[in-house]
Amino acid sequence: MVKHTTYINFDATMSDKKQSKVVHLFEGWAFKKINYLIFLIGLLLIVFGYIIMALGEVDSFQSITLAPILLFLGYVVTIPAALIYRTKK
């Protein structure tokens, strides 16, 4: 007994269905002016946090409390917000 195998170009068949649903990276996740502004604010918070930490004495308020708060806001809040934020269409 000989089995007859039919080869179907699966990629070509599926590509027609996928064409309408494909969203390219730069089309689906484009940065707008507001994203760059939020990102810049985050970078400034990080830079000022390190500057304040370096200028303060070892046990001062600015080295122990203020600088880590600025760094946290820059790294954990503002930069991810810039990456996630989208304007409504």
Buried (B, 14 or more C-beta within 10 A) or exposed (E): EEEEEEEEEEEEEEEEEEEEEEEEEEEEEEBEEEBEEBBEBBBEBBEBBBEBBEEBEEEBEBBEEBBBEBBBBBBEEBBEBBEEBEEEE
